Amino acid sequence: MALSKKHYEAIARDVRNQIVDTRALYASRPDLADEKVAAVAALATRLSNTFAQDNSAFDRARFLTACGC
């Protein structure tokens, strides 16, 4: 079952919110925040690869931008 634009937007929003929350949580440790955010960004990249395989019209760059990566 292919995901819809609505699904992609919801996932991107959740990833973006996780990045924002992580930066806030580790505000006193920017080095650690960067490490944690990089892990979230790596997951977003993997998701974008999977979504692109499932949907030829999927725009990886747009998704990653929406994720805040």
OpenMM code with the backbone's topology and positions (N, CA, C; nanometers):
from openmm import Vec3, app, unit

residues = "MET ALA LEU SER LYS LYS HIS TYR GLU ALA ILE ALA ARG ASP VAL ARG ASN GLN ILE VAL ASP THR ARG ALA LEU TYR ALA SER ARG PRO ASP LEU ALA ASP GLU LYS VAL ALA ALA VAL ALA ALA LEU ALA THR ARG LEU SER ASN THR PHE ALA GLN ASP ASN SER ALA PHE ASP ARG ALA ARG PHE LEU THR ALA CYS GLY CYS".split()
positions = [
    Vec3(0.0836, -0.1182, 0.0000),
    Vec3(0.0000, 0.0000, 0.0000),
    Vec3(0.0884, 0.1249, 0.0000),
    Vec3(0.0671, 0.2095, -0.0960),
    Vec3(0.1442, 0.3335, -0.1043),
    Vec3(0.0909, 0.4347, -0.0034),
    Vec3(0.1825, 0.5135, 0.0462),
    Vec3(0.1442, 0.6202, 0.1373),
    Vec3(0.0979, 0.7412, 0.0573),
    Vec3(0.0159, 0.8232, 0.1188),
    Vec3(-0.0321, 0.9440, 0.0526),
    Vec3(0.0517, 1.0648, 0.0956),
    Vec3(0.0302, 1.1765, 0.0285),
    Vec3(0.0986, 1.3009, 0.0638),
    Vec3(0.0723, 1.3344, 0.2106),
    Vec3(-0.0481, 1.3099, 0.2548),
    Vec3(-0.0852, 1.3351, 0.3946),
    Vec3(0.0028, 1.2551, 0.4903),
    Vec3(0.0317, 1.1301, 0.4556),
    Vec3(0.1175, 1.0460, 0.5386),
    Vec3(0.2609, 1.0995, 0.5414),
    Vec3(0.3128, 1.1333, 0.4224),
    Vec3(0.4488, 1.1864, 0.4151),
    Vec3(0.4618, 1.3151, 0.4964),
    Vec3(0.3623, 1.4014, 0.4871),
    Vec3(0.3649, 1.5273, 0.5622),
    Vec3(0.3622, 1.5027, 0.7127),
    Vec3(0.2814, 1.4075, 0.7562),
    Vec3(0.2733, 1.3758, 0.9000),
    Vec3(0.4064, 1.3196, 0.9506),
    Vec3(0.4678, 1.2337, 0.8722),
    Vec3(0.5965, 1.1756, 0.9124),
    Vec3(0.7034, 1.2849, 0.9177),
    Vec3(0.7066, 1.3717, 0.8170),
    Vec3(0.8043, 1.4815, 0.8149),
    Vec3(0.7838, 1.5732, 0.9349),
    Vec3(0.6592, 1.6017, 0.9671),
    Vec3(0.6295, 1.6874, 1.0820),
    Vec3(0.6799, 1.6238, 1.2115),
    Vec3(0.6590, 1.4941, 1.2262),
    Vec3(0.7057, 1.4246, 1.3470),
    Vec3(0.8577, 1.4229, 1.3551),
    Vec3(0.9241, 1.4019, 1.2430),
    Vec3(1.0712, 1.4048, 1.2422),
    Vec3(1.1202, 1.5439, 1.2797),
    Vec3(1.0604, 1.6463, 1.2184),
    Vec3(1.0995, 1.7846, 1.2485),
    Vec3(1.0781, 1.8160, 1.3968),
    Vec3(0.9649, 1.7748, 1.4513),
    Vec3(0.9378, 1.7979, 1.5930),
    Vec3(1.0379, 1.7252, 1.6819),
    Vec3(1.0797, 1.6070, 1.6408),
    Vec3(1.1799, 1.5336, 1.7182),
    Vec3(1.3130, 1.6077, 1.7186),
    Vec3(1.3493, 1.6641, 1.6057),
    Vec3(1.4731, 1.7418, 1.5977),
    Vec3(1.4650, 1.8636, 1.6891),
    Vec3(1.3545, 1.9349, 1.6838),
    Vec3(1.3362, 2.0530, 1.7692),
    Vec3(1.3411, 2.0129, 1.9162),
    Vec3(1.2702, 1.9063, 1.9521),
    Vec3(1.2692, 1.8595, 2.0909),
    Vec3(1.4085, 1.8170, 2.1369),
    Vec3(1.4815, 1.7507, 2.0502),
    Vec3(1.6159, 1.7051, 2.0850),
    Vec3(1.7085, 1.8234, 2.1095),
    Vec3(1.7017, 1.9224, 2.0223),
    Vec3(1.7856, 2.0423, 2.0413),
    Vec3(1.7510, 2.1122, 2.1732),
    Vec3(1.6225, 2.1175, 2.2083),
    Vec3(1.5813, 2.1809, 2.3338),
    Vec3(1.6284, 2.0996, 2.4536),
    Vec3(1.6153, 1.9690, 2.4442),
    Vec3(1.6530, 1.8810, 2.5547),
    Vec3(1.8030, 1.8877, 2.5838),
    Vec3(1.8820, 1.8992, 2.4782),
    Vec3(2.0276, 1.9002, 2.4929),
    Vec3(2.0860, 2.0401, 2.4684),
    Vec3(2.0093, 2.1426, 2.5017),
    Vec3(2.0536, 2.2808, 2.4773),
    Vec3(2.1855, 2.3126, 2.5465),
    Vec3(2.2081, 2.2529, 2.6613),
    Vec3(2.3327, 2.2803, 2.7339),
    Vec3(2.4496, 2.1982, 2.6806),
    Vec3(2.4213, 2.1050, 2.5911),
    Vec3(2.5259, 2.0194, 2.5321),
    Vec3(2.5110, 2.0164, 2.3799),
    Vec3(2.5445, 2.1268, 2.3130),
    Vec3(2.5252, 2.1324, 2.1677),
    Vec3(2.5947, 2.0197, 2.0917),
    Vec3(2.7110, 1.9761, 2.1420),
    Vec3(2.7819, 1.8669, 2.0747),
    Vec3(2.6992, 1.7389, 2.0787),
    Vec3(2.6370, 1.7119, 2.1923),
    Vec3(2.5533, 1.5927, 2.2060),
    Vec3(2.4240, 1.6088, 2.1257),
    Vec3(2.3699, 1.7295, 2.1257),
    Vec3(2.2488, 1.7562, 2.0466),
    Vec3(2.2756, 1.7289, 1.8988),
    Vec3(2.3899, 1.7757, 1.8495),
    Vec3(2.4245, 1.7540, 1.7089),
    Vec3(2.4335, 1.6053, 1.6761),
    Vec3(2.4906, 1.5288, 1.7674),
    Vec3(2.5032, 1.3845, 1.7474),
    Vec3(2.3651, 1.3179, 1.7407),
    Vec3(2.2775, 1.3572, 1.8320),
    Vec3(2.1422, 1.2995, 1.8355),
    Vec3(2.0624, 1.3413, 1.7129),
    Vec3(2.0744, 1.4683, 1.6745),
    Vec3(2.0032, 1.5175, 1.5567),
    Vec3(2.0540, 1.4474, 1.4306),
    Vec3(2.1821, 1.4207, 1.4236),
    Vec3(2.2383, 1.3497, 1.3084),
    Vec3(2.1769, 1.2100, 1.2955),
    Vec3(2.1505, 1.1455, 1.4083),
    Vec3(2.0878, 1.0130, 1.4046),
    Vec3(1.9446, 1.0226, 1.3516),
    Vec3(1.8729, 1.1253, 1.3924),
    Vec3(1.7365, 1.1458, 1.3430),
    Vec3(1.7404, 1.1774, 1.1935),
    Vec3(1.8354, 1.2602, 1.1519),
    Vec3(1.8494, 1.2943, 1.0102),
    Vec3(1.8837, 1.1703, 0.9268),
    Vec3(1.9650, 1.0823, 0.9809),
    Vec3(1.9988, 0.9581, 0.9106),
    Vec3(1.8746, 0.8719, 0.8926),
    Vec3(1.7908, 0.8665, 0.9943),
    Vec3(1.6652, 0.7921, 0.9825),
    Vec3(1.5760, 0.8556, 0.8767),
    Vec3(1.5681, 0.9882, 0.8751),
    Vec3(1.4873, 1.0572, 0.7747),
    Vec3(1.5375, 1.0255, 0.6337),
    Vec3(1.6680, 1.0190, 0.6170),
    Vec3(1.7254, 0.9843, 0.4866),
    Vec3(1.6880, 0.8424, 0.4467),
    Vec3(1.6959, 0.7502, 0.5412),
    Vec3(1.6567, 0.6116, 0.5110),
    Vec3(1.5089, 0.6031, 0.4746),
    Vec3(1.4263, 0.6762, 0.5496),
    Vec3(1.2837, 0.6775, 0.5177),
    Vec3(1.2609, 0.7333, 0.3778),
    Vec3(1.3314, 0.8406, 0.3435),
    Vec3(1.3137, 0.9003, 0.2110),
    Vec3(1.3530, 0.8026, 0.1006),
    Vec3(1.4545, 0.7230, 0.1242),
    Vec3(1.4947, 0.6218, 0.0252),
    Vec3(1.3860, 0.5165, 0.0084),
    Vec3(1.3294, 0.4731, 0.1192),
    Vec3(1.2212, 0.3737, 0.1146),
    Vec3(1.0988, 0.4313, 0.0447),
    Vec3(1.0631, 0.5554, 0.0782),
    Vec3(0.9465, 0.6180, 0.0164),
    Vec3(0.9669, 0.6348, -0.1334),
    Vec3(1.0882, 0.6697, -0.1750),
    Vec3(1.1174, 0.6871, -0.3177),
    Vec3(1.1065, 0.5550, -0.3935),
    Vec3(1.1423, 0.4458, -0.3279),
    Vec3(1.1284, 0.3147, -0.3916),
    Vec3(0.9808, 0.2787, -0.4091),
    Vec3(0.9002, 0.3229, -0.3147),
    Vec3(0.7571, 0.2913, -0.3163),
    Vec3(0.6789, 0.3836, -0.4095),
    Vec3(0.7288, 0.5061, -0.4295),
    Vec3(0.6546, 0.6056, -0.5050),
    Vec3(0.7522, 0.6834, -0.5931),
    Vec3(0.7436, 0.6638, -0.7223),
    Vec3(0.8389, 0.7274, -0.8142),
    Vec3(0.8251, 0.8793, -0.8174),
    Vec3(0.7123, 0.9323, -0.7735),
    Vec3(0.6924, 1.0771, -0.7715),
    Vec3(0.7392, 1.1401, -0.6396),
    Vec3(0.7846, 1.0579, -0.5479),
    Vec3(0.8273, 1.1087, -0.4176),
    Vec3(0.9510, 1.1963, -0.4344),
    Vec3(0.9501, 1.3114, -0.3690),
    Vec3(1.0599, 1.4081, -0.3781),
    Vec3(1.1417, 1.4029, -0.2488),
    Vec3(1.2564, 1.3352, -0.2557),
    Vec3(1.3418, 1.3189, -0.1369),
    Vec3(1.3836, 1.4534, -0.0774),
    Vec3(1.4294, 1.5445, -0.1622),
    Vec3(1.4782, 1.6737, -0.1127),
    Vec3(1.3679, 1.7507, -0.0427),
    Vec3(1.2519, 1.7487, -0.0985),
    Vec3(1.1382, 1.8186, -0.0362),
    Vec3(1.1050, 1.7577, 0.0996),
    Vec3(1.1056, 1.6253, 0.1074),
    Vec3(1.0766, 1.5572, 0.2325),
    Vec3(1.1814, 1.5924, 0.3380),
    Vec3(1.3083, 1.5850, 0.3012),
    Vec3(1.4149, 1.6144, 0.3972),
    Vec3(1.4113, 1.7597, 0.4424),
    Vec3(1.3766, 1.8497, 0.3532),
    Vec3(1.3604, 1.9900, 0.3907),
    Vec3(1.2451, 2.0035, 0.4900),
    Vec3(1.1350, 1.9361, 0.4622),
    Vec3(1.0196, 1.9408, 0.5528),
    Vec3(1.0531, 1.8804, 0.6892),
    Vec3(1.1459, 1.7853, 0.6904),
    Vec3(1.1907, 1.7241, 0.8171),
    Vec3(1.2825, 1.8167, 0.8960),
    Vec3(1.3372, 1.9162, 0.8307),
    Vec3(1.4301, 2.0062, 0.8960),
    Vec3(1.5730, 1.9568, 0.8913),
    Vec3(1.5998, 1.8684, 0.7971),
    Vec3(1.7339, 1.8112, 0.7840),
    Vec3(1.8207, 1.8931, 0.6915),
] * unit.nanometer
topology = app.Topology()
chain = topology.addChain("A")
for resn in residues:
    res = topology.addResidue(resn, chain)
    for name in ("N", "CA", "C"):
        topology.addAtom(name, app.Element.getBySymbol(name[0]), res)
